[in-house]
Amino acid sequence: MPEHVVIIGSGPAGWTAAIYAARANLNPLVFEGAISEENRQSGTLPLGQLALTTEVENFPGWPAGDLSGYLKSSLDAEHHWLADIHHKQGVSGPELMHLMRQQAKNFGTRIVTDDIAEVDLSHGTPFKLTSAGSMGEVQEIEAHSVIIATGASANYLGLESEERFKNRGVSACAVCDGALPRFRNKPLVVVGGGDSAVEEADYLTKHAERVYLVHRRDALRASPIMADRAKNNPKIELVWNSEVTEVYGDDEKGLTGVKLSSTIGEPDRDMDAAGMFVAIGHTPNTKFLKGQLDMNEKGYLKWTVPFRTNTSVEGVFAAGDVSDDYYRQACTAAGTGCMAALDAERWLAAKGL
């Protein structure tokens, strides 16, 4: 018997879609991803990118405060350890994601801790999906509708030291993390040369003492208006012909500086900084689709109906960062997860499924 709806992905979009689908009695099945070294390296572990973030200050409804008691009363006993390590300053990324997961589970969402390795969308509904079998047996699933909420992975520099200081000074989202106390009134580094890098740098000037925009060339790739914004901002210093080749820090303070290597043969130099924001793009997690859905020039899934989450295949919907190359925020992802569930529910009803 085909599933009514299968949701692939377990970030804010996936769990919100599951909550709405479950409350609509669609009995959703969520493939949350596998716990594997490959997924760890690629940033695609269960619970999405937000689970790799520490403090979350900009998700509505979660002001600063001690949530220890709430976490213990809300989560299954197996996750009470989150309450024991709670920092008492509001909600963290892992805590928020576990709470979303729990909420979906409470309404009857079924969860499989595995990846979807292949999908066959070529013959219409029911669609055929194949799990990776990362945590056990390979599963073959049929589904009348599918919601893809696999997100997008931030591109990093690939340094071993960078990996060590992720979430302790290294970030890929200024809007998410820039206002955190560790960065306030401190020198910060932004790596990149496109519009996103300039936007990150410009945003960080609201909080930082100074922002160093490090680019490996002698001219920004950003649009002229964005390049002028960087050049005219007195708190942004452009660092040309340079790339970060090492990240420095310690266990107590986190990141404390970076090593800059010249791309034109000048001597290396160290730069003090409390944070490094990498703005060299994101890669949407769509490899498993093998080109079966229309994508934009950046590889993000296209919505084919204005203000709806429909994709190019009828019955397949996309939510969150896998279809968003502009906002990329937890609350916008959650919003589109709600939309995708409602779109799927109404599509199924119209088809008599």
Beta strands, then each sheet from edge to edge (+ up, - down):
strand 1: 3-8
strand 2: 29-31
strand 3: 110-112
strand 4: 116-120
strand 5: 127-131
strand 6: 140-148
strand 7: 152-154
strand 8: 170-171
strand 9: 187-191
strand 10: 210-214
strand 11: 236-239
strand 12: 242-250
strand 13: 254-262
strand 14: 269-272
strand 15: 275-278
strand 16: 282-284
strand 17: 316-318
sheet 1: 3+ 2+ 1+ 6+ 5- 4+
sheet 2: 3+ 2+ 1+ 6+ 17+
sheet 3: 7+ 16-
sheet 4: 8+ 15+ 9+ 10+ 11+
sheet 5: 12+ 13- 14+
end
